[in-house]
Amino acid sequence: MAVRGPVAGEIVGLLLAAGSGSRFGADKLLHPLADGTPMAVTAGRRLRDCCDHTVAVVRPGSDRLAELLAAEGVATVVSEESIHGMGHSLAAGVRATPEAAGWIVALADMPFIEPASYQCVKAALRGGAAIAAPVQGGRRGHPVGFAAARWRNALSRLTGDEGARAIVAMAAADLVACAVDDPGIHRDIDTKLDLDGAAS
């Protein structure tokens, strides 16, 4: 299917899907969940369903992943610098979508986040939050939303492997915490053991 480009003023979902998954022992992001759907595709669908436009940042050579995501209506950006860390991937996604009013940054190895958690972050951004994230049991999780007016420049210059962690820490006093009942906001998949007993 054809994947359209972003439109000015939209909340863009950024799916970070450029990790190597070395601890998983296989191509983690293409690994099927219980229903047979590849992990990154499930994560991409859930992000896509709540965002105005969705872009996945992938590493070079991820042709099959890009093809599967395109079939779901998720555009892809290939980041040559993604091998240097998540910060580079996030920056590439932001630079590729300069028209965005904000970004919801999600991880492709976190496929169990509930749609309501994405929606609450989007609503917070639309409501004027500079930064927003879901919280369960007093713990902040993913995804994290960033308003473009406040964070475009900082996000577009990120490097290294910590993503936007420093930005979130710096803006802790401004962060809008969205209370959710969703353990998926904390559940990333690093190894195959993390999938034991999982339902998709």
HELIX and SHEET records of a PDB file:
HELIX    1   1 LYS A   28  LEU A   30  5                                   3    
HELIX    2   2 MET A   39  ARG A   48  1                                  10    
HELIX    3   3 ASP A   63  ALA A   71  1                                   9    
HELIX    4   4 GLU A   80  HIS A   84  5                                   5    
HELIX    5   5 MET A   86  ALA A   96  1                                  11    
HELIX    6   6 PRO A  115  ARG A  126  1                                  12    
HELIX    7   7 ALA A  148  SER A  156  1                                   9    
HELIX    8   8 ARG A  165  MET A  170  1                                   6    
HELIX    9   9 ALA A  172  ASP A  174  5                                   3    
HELIX   10  10 PRO A  183  HIS A  186  5                                   4    
HELIX   11  11 LYS A  192  LEU A  195  5                                   4    
SHEET    1   A 7 ALA A  75  VAL A  78  0                                        
SHEET    2   A 7 HIS A  53  VAL A  58  1                                        
SHEET    3   A 7 ILE A  11  ALA A  17  1                                        
SHEET    4   A 7 GLY A 102  LEU A 107  1                                        
SHEET    5   A 7 VAL A 144  ALA A 147 -1                                        
SHEET    6   A 7 ILE A 131  GLN A 136 -1                                        
SHEET    7   A 7 ARG A 139  ARG A 140 -1                                        
SHEET    1   B 7 ALA A  75  VAL A  78  0                                        
SHEET    2   B 7 HIS A  53  VAL A  58  1                                        
SHEET    3   B 7 ILE A  11  ALA A  17  1                                        
SHEET    4   B 7 GLY A 102  LEU A 107  1                                        
SHEET    5   B 7 VAL A 144  ALA A 147 -1                                        
SHEET    6   B 7 ILE A 131  GLN A 136 -1                                        
SHEET    7   B 7 LEU A 175  ALA A 179  1                                        
END                                                                             
